[in-house]
Amino acid sequence: MRWIAAFVVFVYHVQNFGYFGGAGGRIVDWAFGAGATWVSFFFILSGFVLAWSARPGDNARGFWWQTLNPVSWSLTCEAFFYAAFPALYAALRRLGPPSLAVLVVAGTAAVSLLPVVNNHFALGWALSSFPLARFPEFVLGAAIGRLVQVDAWREPGSEASMAPLRSPEVSGQRPNRVVLDRKRGSKK
């Protein structure tokens, strides 16, 4: 349920930025317009889950270690990204679309290599939770955001975007055998 609440809040924020328009925007506003209420629901549910899962022998130190340690790495990364953003954005503003595209390709390569390097050297959380190791992900997102901002991003299209999800190597499942006939919109 917390995931649903977080998702509704996410879509609510996207809607607030005017990403959806026309009839689609009205539908999204109708379905997700109560996003602020879902923030409250998320916090209420979090309080419930914490109280419900507490045990009589739990103490504050054990609770904080057990609860915050697994997520504190992501908060540390996020804090680092926020601190670095003004300088990063100033640098991105000086780059033209071709340079930004190169940065997107390099960022994609770096993001793809992190798990390989991490597994090869058996570094575990030491690498994957280190802010500088995760920084290419943030730079990739910021570079794509800048390309969109200057109207230079051309989406790869739904076929190319969905290809990795259909790959049995990536998904770990058998390929989907359902094919849509484009002319008639029917399944074959």
DRENROVO-664271 format. One line per 5 residues: number of its first residue (from 1); their letters; for each residue x, y, z of N, C-alpha, C. Coordinates in nm, 3 decimals. Example, Ala and Ser with C-alpha at 12.3 -4.5 7.8 and 13.67 -1.06 7.14 Angstrom:
! DRENROVO-664271
1) as) 1.319/-0.569/0.780/1.230/-0.450/0.780/1.320/-0.330/0.780  1.285/-0.225/0.708/1.367/-0.106/0.714/1.290/0.003/0.787
This chain:
! DRENROVO-664271
1) mrwia) 0.082/-0.120/0.000/0.000/0.000/0.000/0.086/0.126/0.000  0.204/0.117/0.063/0.291/0.235/0.063/0.338/0.265/-0.078  0.361/0.161/-0.158/0.404/0.182/-0.296/0.295/0.254/-0.373  0.171/0.214/-0.353/0.059/0.280/-0.422/0.053/0.427/-0.383  0.066/0.454/-0.253/0.062/0.593/-0.207/0.177/0.674/-0.269
6) afvvf) 0.296/0.616/-0.270/0.412/0.686/-0.329/0.392/0.710/-0.478  0.335/0.612/-0.547/0.311/0.626/-0.690/0.209/0.737/-0.718  0.102/0.741/-0.640/0.000/0.846/-0.659/0.063/0.983/-0.637  0.145/0.996/-0.534/0.212/1.123/-0.506/0.304/1.159/-0.623  0.376/1.062/-0.677/0.464/1.087/-0.791/0.385/1.141/-0.911
11) vyhvq) 0.277/1.072/-0.947/0.197/1.115/-1.062/0.135/1.253/-1.035  0.094/1.277/-0.912/0.040/1.408/-0.872/0.143/1.518/-0.899  0.269/1.492/-0.862/0.374/1.591/-0.887/0.400/1.610/-1.036  0.399/1.501/-1.111/0.417/1.513/-1.256/0.303/1.597/-1.315  0.182/1.572/-1.270/0.067/1.650/-1.317/0.083/1.797/-1.282
16) nfgyf) 0.135/1.827/-1.163/0.153/1.966/-1.122/0.251/2.041/-1.212  0.343/1.969/-1.274/0.437/2.032/-1.366/0.379/2.048/-1.506  0.254/2.010/-1.523/0.186/2.030/-1.651/0.227/1.932/-1.759  0.276/1.815/-1.719/0.320/1.718/-1.818/0.205/1.665/-1.902  0.089/1.647/-1.840/-0.028/1.596/-1.910/-0.116/1.712/-1.950
21) ggagg) -0.176/1.706/-2.065/-0.265/1.812/-2.109/-0.393/1.754/-2.169  -0.487/1.841/-2.197/-0.611/1.801/-2.263/-0.690/1.700/-2.183  -0.753/1.608/-2.255/-0.836/1.507/-2.191/-0.752/1.418/-2.099  -0.631/1.385/-2.143/-0.542/1.303/-2.059/-0.511/1.372/-1.927  -0.488/1.502/-1.933/-0.461/1.578/-1.812/-0.580/1.580/-1.717
26) rivdw) -0.699/1.591/-1.773/-0.820/1.590/-1.689/-0.838/1.453/-1.623  -0.809/1.347/-1.696/-0.822/1.213/-1.640/-0.718/1.193/-1.529  -0.595/1.233/-1.556/-0.490/1.219/-1.455/-0.523/1.304/-1.333  -0.572/1.426/-1.356/-0.609/1.512/-1.244/-0.721/1.449/-1.162  -0.818/1.389/-1.230/-0.927/1.323/-1.159/-0.875/1.203/-1.077
31) afgag) -0.788/1.123/-1.140/-0.741/1.001/-1.075/-0.636/1.026/-0.968  -0.552/1.128/-0.988/-0.439/1.148/-0.898/-0.438/1.285/-0.832  -0.545/1.361/-0.846/-0.551/1.497/-0.793/-0.543/1.506/-0.642  -0.570/1.397/-0.574/-0.564/1.397/-0.428/-0.427/1.354/-0.378  -0.323/1.385/-0.454/-0.188/1.343/-0.418/-0.144/1.391/-0.281
36) atwvs) -0.180/1.513/-0.243/-0.141/1.564/-0.112/-0.203/1.480/-0.001  -0.324/1.431/-0.023/-0.389/1.345/0.075/-0.312/1.213/0.087  -0.260/1.164/-0.025/-0.185/1.040/-0.022/-0.054/1.054/0.053  0.003/1.175/0.057/0.123/1.196/0.140/0.086/1.170/0.286  -0.026/1.226/0.328/-0.072/1.201/0.465/-0.095/1.053/0.487
41) fffil) -0.161/0.987/0.391/-0.186/0.844/0.402/-0.055/0.767/0.415  0.046/0.804/0.336/0.176/0.738/0.341/0.236/0.748/0.481  0.230/0.867/0.541/0.286/0.885/0.675/0.203/0.811/0.780  0.072/0.813/0.764/-0.014/0.738/0.856/0.018/0.589/0.848  0.027/0.537/0.725/0.057/0.397/0.706/0.196/0.363/0.759
46) sgfvl) 0.292/0.452/0.741/0.427/0.428/0.793/0.424/0.417/0.945  0.350/0.508/1.010/0.338/0.500/1.156/0.274/0.370/1.199  0.170/0.329/1.127/0.103/0.203/1.159/0.199/0.086/1.145  0.271/0.079/1.033/0.361/-0.034/1.009/0.470/-0.039/1.115  0.526/0.076/1.151/0.631/0.077/1.253/0.577/0.031/1.388
51) awsar) 0.460/0.082/1.427/0.402/0.043/1.556/0.361/-0.103/1.555  0.304/-0.149/1.446/0.256/-0.286/1.436/0.372/-0.385/1.439  0.486/-0.348/1.381/0.599/-0.441/1.375/0.692/-0.430/1.494  0.672/-0.332/1.585/0.757/-0.316/1.703/0.736/-0.434/1.798  0.844/-0.473/1.862/0.839/-0.585/1.958/0.876/-0.532/2.096
56) pgdna) 0.829/-0.598/2.201/0.853/-0.548/2.337/0.999/-0.524/2.372  1.091/-0.604/2.321/1.232/-0.588/2.355/1.307/-0.486/2.271  1.242/-0.423/2.176/1.309/-0.326/2.088/1.352/-0.203/2.166  1.470/-0.151/2.132/1.514/-0.024/2.192/1.542/0.076/2.081  1.561/0.201/2.117/1.577/0.308/2.018/1.698/0.284/1.928
61) rgfww) 1.811/0.250/1.990/1.933/0.231/1.910/1.916/0.117/1.810  1.862/0.007/1.852/1.839/-0.106/1.763/1.739/-0.072/1.654  1.636/0.002/1.691/1.535/0.043/1.593/1.598/0.130/1.485  1.672/0.233/1.528/1.732/0.324/1.429/1.832/0.251/1.341  1.913/0.164/1.399/2.012/0.092/1.319/1.942/0.002/1.217
66) qtlnp) 1.842/-0.069/1.264/1.771/-0.163/1.177/1.686/-0.091/1.073  1.627/0.021/1.110/1.536/0.092/1.020/1.609/0.186/0.926  1.701/0.265/0.978/1.764/0.368/0.895/1.882/0.318/0.815  1.952/0.218/0.863/2.072/0.174/0.793/2.044/0.129/0.651  1.939/0.048/0.627/1.916/0.004/0.489/1.883/0.118/0.392
71) vswsl) 1.823/0.227/0.440/1.786/0.334/0.348/1.875/0.457/0.359  1.959/0.463/0.461/2.038/0.584/0.480/2.135/0.609/0.365  2.180/0.502/0.299/2.272/0.521/0.187/2.205/0.601/0.076  2.078/0.574/0.049/2.010/0.647/-0.058/1.987/0.792/-0.019  1.960/0.816/0.109/1.944/0.954/0.155/2.077/1.030/0.147
76) tceaf) 2.186/0.961/0.177/2.319/1.022/0.165/2.347/1.058/0.019  2.316/0.965/-0.070/2.335/0.993/-0.213/2.249/1.112/-0.256  2.123/1.112/-0.215/2.031/1.220/-0.253/2.081/1.355/-0.202  2.130/1.358/-0.078/2.183/1.482/-0.021/2.305/1.530/-0.102  2.391/1.435/-0.140/2.507/1.469/-0.223/2.464/1.524/-0.357
81) fyaaf) 2.364/1.461/-0.419/2.316/1.506/-0.549/2.258/1.647/-0.540  2.181/1.673/-0.437/2.123/1.807/-0.420/2.231/1.912/-0.399  2.336/1.874/-0.324/2.446/1.969/-0.302/2.522/1.995/-0.431  2.536/1.893/-0.514/2.612/1.906/-0.638/2.531/1.966/-0.753  2.400/1.966/-0.743/2.316/2.005/-0.856/2.344/2.145/-0.910
86) palya) 2.356/2.249/-0.828/2.380/2.382/-0.887/2.503/2.387/-0.978  2.612/2.324/-0.935/2.734/2.321/-1.019/2.712/2.234/-1.143  2.647/2.120/-1.124/2.619/2.032/-1.238/2.532/2.103/-1.340  2.427/2.167/-1.294/2.335/2.233/-1.387/2.404/2.349/-1.459  2.489/2.422/-1.389/2.564/2.529/-1.455/2.651/2.472/-1.567
91) alrrl) 2.712/2.357/-1.543/2.793/2.292/-1.647/2.706/2.242/-1.761  2.592/2.184/-1.729/2.503/2.132/-1.833/2.449/2.245/-1.921  2.426/2.360/-1.864/2.375/2.474/-1.942/2.476/2.523/-2.044  2.603/2.499/-2.020/2.707/2.541/-2.116/2.725/2.441/-2.230  2.665/2.322/-2.216/2.679/2.220/-2.319/2.566/2.229/-2.420
96) gppsl) 2.599/2.209/-2.546/2.499/2.203/-2.650/2.442/2.063/-2.660  2.336/2.046/-2.738/2.274/1.914/-2.753/2.369/1.801/-2.792  2.463/1.822/-2.885/2.553/1.709/-2.918/2.636/1.664/-2.798  2.686/1.759/-2.721/2.765/1.725/-2.603/2.679/1.660/-2.496  2.556/1.708/-2.481/2.464/1.646/-2.386/2.432/1.503/-2.427
101) avlvv) 2.416/1.480/-2.558/2.390/1.344/-2.607/2.507/1.251/-2.576  2.629/1.302/-2.593/2.748/1.222/-2.559/2.748/1.191/-2.410  2.711/1.289/-2.330/2.703/1.268/-2.185/2.597/1.162/-2.151  2.486/1.163/-2.221/2.382/1.061/-2.199/2.436/0.922/-2.233  2.506/0.910/-2.343/2.564/0.781/-2.381/2.668/0.737/-2.278
106) agtaa) 2.755/0.828/-2.238/2.857/0.795/-2.137/2.791/0.760/-2.003  2.689/0.835/-1.966/2.618/0.806/-1.842/2.551/0.670/-1.846  2.491/0.638/-1.960/2.427/0.507/-1.975/2.530/0.396/-1.963  2.646/0.416/-2.023/2.753/0.315/-2.013/2.800/0.301/-1.868  2.820/0.413/-1.800/2.864/0.408/-1.661/2.761/0.339/-1.572
111) vsllp) 2.635/0.372/-1.592/2.528/0.310/-1.513/2.522/0.160/-1.540  2.544/0.121/-1.664/2.541/-0.021/-1.700/2.661/-0.096/-1.643  2.774/-0.028/-1.632/2.896/-0.094/-1.584/2.903/-0.106/-1.432  2.833/-0.021/-1.359/2.842/-0.024/-1.213/2.812/-0.163/-1.156  2.702/-0.228/-1.195/2.677/-0.362/-1.139/2.783/-0.464/-1.179
116) vvnnh) 2.838/-0.451/-1.300/2.941/-0.544/-1.345/3.067/-0.528/-1.261  3.110/-0.404/-1.242/3.228/-0.376/-1.159/3.203/-0.421/-1.016  3.086/-0.391/-0.967/3.051/-0.427/-0.829/3.056/-0.578/-0.810  3.000/-0.653/-0.904/3.001/-0.799/-0.894/3.141/-0.856/-0.913  3.216/-0.801/-1.008/3.349/-0.853/-1.038/3.442/-0.841/-0.918
121) falgw) 3.439/-0.726/-0.853/3.528/-0.703/-0.739/3.463/-0.740/-0.605  3.341/-0.790/-0.609/3.269/-0.830/-0.488/3.269/-0.720/-0.382  3.238/-0.599/-0.426/3.240/-0.485/-0.334/3.110/-0.468/-0.258  3.004/-0.529/-0.306/2.876/-0.520/-0.236/2.830/-0.377/-0.217  2.785/-0.348/-0.095/2.732/-0.215/-0.064/2.839/-0.109/-0.066
126) alssf) 2.966/-0.146/-0.052/3.072/-0.047/-0.047/3.072/0.041/-0.172  3.048/-0.018/-0.288/3.045/0.061/-0.410/2.905/0.111/-0.442  2.807/0.023/-0.434/2.674/0.062/-0.480/2.606/0.166/-0.391  2.654/0.186/-0.270/2.594/0.287/-0.183/2.679/0.413/-0.172  2.790/0.418/-0.244/2.881/0.534/-0.239/2.827/0.642/-0.333
131) plarf) 2.807/0.764/-0.283/2.745/0.869/-0.366/2.815/0.894/-0.499  2.947/0.895/-0.501/3.016/0.920/-0.628/2.995/0.807/-0.728  2.977/0.685/-0.678/2.951/0.573/-0.768/2.811/0.582/-0.828  2.718/0.643/-0.755/2.582/0.658/-0.804/2.562/0.789/-0.880  2.660/0.876/-0.876/2.649/1.006/-0.940/2.622/0.998/-1.091
136) pefvl) 2.679/0.901/-1.164/2.646/0.891/-1.307/2.497/0.875/-1.333  2.424/0.809/-1.244/2.280/0.795/-1.261/2.212/0.931/-1.255  2.255/1.011/-1.159/2.199/1.145/-1.142/2.235/1.233/-1.260  2.361/1.226/-1.303/2.405/1.306/-1.418/2.328/1.265/-1.543  2.307/1.135/-1.561/2.229/1.085/-1.675/2.089/1.147/-1.675
141) gaaig) 2.022/1.142/-1.561/1.889/1.200/-1.551/1.890/1.350/-1.576  1.990/1.420/-1.522/1.998/1.565/-1.540/2.027/1.599/-1.687  2.113/1.521/-1.752/2.144/1.546/-1.893/2.022/1.524/-1.981  1.947/1.419/-1.953/1.823/1.395/-2.028/1.725/1.509/-2.002  1.714/1.550/-1.875/1.627/1.663/-1.841/1.665/1.789/-1.915
146) rlvqv) 1.794/1.814/-1.929/1.840/1.933/-2.002/1.810/1.921/-2.152  1.825/1.802/-2.208/1.791/1.783/-2.349/1.642/1.807/-2.372  1.559/1.760/-2.281/1.415/1.786/-2.291/1.388/1.935/-2.280  1.458/1.999/-2.186/1.438/2.142/-2.163/1.469/2.227/-2.286  1.570/2.188/-2.361/1.607/2.265/-2.480/1.543/2.207/-2.606
151) dawre) 1.445/2.120/-2.586/1.368/2.059/-2.694/1.458/1.984/-2.792  1.558/1.913/-2.738/1.649/1.838/-2.824/1.640/1.688/-2.798  1.555/1.645/-2.707/1.540/1.502/-2.678/1.443/1.442/-2.776  1.485/1.337/-2.840/1.397/1.263/-2.928/1.384/1.125/-2.869  1.264/1.094/-2.826/1.243/0.965/-2.763/1.275/0.854/-2.862
156) pgsea) 1.323/0.741/-2.811/1.357/0.632/-2.902/1.236/0.561/-2.961  1.117/0.592/-2.913/0.997/0.525/-2.961/0.962/0.408/-2.870  0.837/0.370/-2.873/0.792/0.267/-2.780/0.855/0.131/-2.808  0.878/0.098/-2.934/0.938/-0.032/-2.966/1.078/-0.043/-2.906  1.161/0.057/-2.927/1.297/0.053/-2.873/1.295/0.064/-2.721
161) smapl) 1.206/0.144/-2.667/1.200/0.161/-2.522/1.160/0.033/-2.452  1.071/-0.043/-2.513/1.020/-0.164/-2.449/1.106/-0.286/-2.478  1.199/-0.278/-2.572/1.280/-0.394/-2.610/1.353/-0.457/-2.492  1.417/-0.379/-2.406/1.486/-0.444/-2.293/1.392/-0.521/-2.202  1.270/-0.475/-2.188/1.175/-0.544/-2.102/1.132/-0.677/-2.160
166) rspev) 1.137/-0.688/-2.291/1.098/-0.812/-2.357/1.213/-0.911/-2.366  1.334/-0.865/-2.343/1.450/-0.951/-2.355/1.451/-1.055/-2.245  1.459/-1.185/-2.280/1.461/-1.288/-2.176/1.585/-1.277/-2.088  1.695/-1.226/-2.142/1.817/-1.211/-2.064/1.798/-1.108/-1.953  1.724/-1.002/-1.983/1.703/-0.896/-1.885/1.591/-0.931/-1.789
171) sgqrp) 1.482/-0.978/-1.841/1.365/-1.003/-1.757/1.373/-1.135/-1.683  1.457/-1.226/-1.730/1.466/-1.356/-1.666/1.346/-1.445/-1.694  1.266/-1.406/-1.792/1.147/-1.483/-1.826/1.149/-1.516/-1.974  1.058/-1.605/-2.011/1.046/-1.640/-2.152/0.991/-1.520/-2.228  1.029/-1.505/-2.353/0.979/-1.392/-2.433/0.827/-1.397/-2.446
176) nrvvl) 0.768/-1.280/-2.456/0.624/-1.269/-2.476/0.592/-1.302/-2.621  0.503/-1.395/-2.642/0.470/-1.440/-2.777/0.352/-1.365/-2.836  0.293/-1.271/-2.763/0.178/-1.197/-2.814/0.229/-1.085/-2.903  0.180/-1.082/-3.024/0.219/-0.978/-3.120/0.094/-0.904/-3.164  0.100/-0.773/-3.167/-0.015/-0.695/-3.213/-0.005/-0.670/-3.362
181) drkrg) -0.113/-0.695/-3.428/-0.123/-0.661/-3.569/-0.150/-0.511/-3.576  -0.056/-0.433/-3.625/-0.067/-0.288/-3.623/-0.185/-0.235/-3.703  -0.218/-0.300/-3.811/-0.326/-0.250/-3.896/-0.462/-0.266/-3.828  -0.480/-0.378/-3.763/-0.612/-0.406/-3.706/-0.613/-0.390/-3.554  -0.495/-0.381/-3.489/-0.490/-0.370/-3.344/-0.530/-0.498/-3.273
186) skk) -0.526/-0.611/-3.346/-0.566/-0.737/-3.284/-0.443/-0.819/-3.250  -0.463/-0.913/-3.156/-0.353/-1.001/-3.116/-0.342/-1.117/-3.212  -0.219/-1.158/-3.238/-0.194/-1.278/-3.321/-0.146/-1.389/-3.232
